Amino acid sequence: MLRRVILHYKRLYSTVPFDNKPFRFTRFEPCCPDSAKTASNGYVPCRTHPIPDVLGRKIEIEDPMTGPNGSRHMVACIGPDALEWTRAKVEAHPGGIVQSISSYRNSWLRQNTTDQDDRAILTTVADRPASSAQTTDIIVFPEFKIYKNVRPDHLDNFHPVLDTIWKDASANLPIETKNQDITADTVILVCTHGRRDLRCGRIGPLIVEEFERVIQEKGLSKKVEVWGTSHFGGHKFAGNLIIHQRGLGGHMYGNVRQCHVADIVDRHIIHQKVIKEIWRGQVTPPQL
């Protein structure tokens, strides 16, 4: 079983379409450098896209940042004002969707066994509004399926999805659980979780604003969504983001600045090429 899983993922991740064209920036490089203020960690302020220098000096731009690949990403859409954002760990909010899923996961593990790595499925929340104030919408990638009106206090209707992917992350989603396709071709999720770490908390929103500007400028607003998301690892590599795109899968990037956004939109979103210089790994394959 384990050998089959390993071979499956080797096949999935051996075909990442890295861009042959060198990226215009190195990790966390500014577009308009103020070289006179270079910090000991290599941080160089940007005259056009400023960030707080005290945070820039705490960014890691030398350590390897590529992590293990995953297979699925569940994104709970809770809106910008949900109480989860007041916690350093979103799963610590009593009665919240992530805590409810974690509680059911613990119960499930007492009755079931699985060979897959816990890191195969990433679960985060996003400030994308839910369908109603009392419920949560959950998007599952790479299928781009959205499950609407999931109640954190009554997960029963969502249990078949969780049961299926926890048993085998590469299995087809159960057809008996009602879902819809989301209309966007691309979803960008930028870590903006300030209660967890100020680096992403301050730099992330600036990156979101720049993506929104470039997406509008390129006429991509109907095809591309961008949202703030909770912690998914590696705050020292801020800015951190994940791009899910149909046909390309989900890819994580780190050491991103506002300066890089226009090039990321051009290379990754428009030309569907993965940028190796700032790549942190594949969150989901194009399909399972």
Summary of the structure (lengths in Angstrom):
residues: 288
radius of gyration: 18.9
end to end distance: 16.9
largest distance: 61.2
contacts: 924
relative contact order: 0.18
helix: 33%
strand: 21%
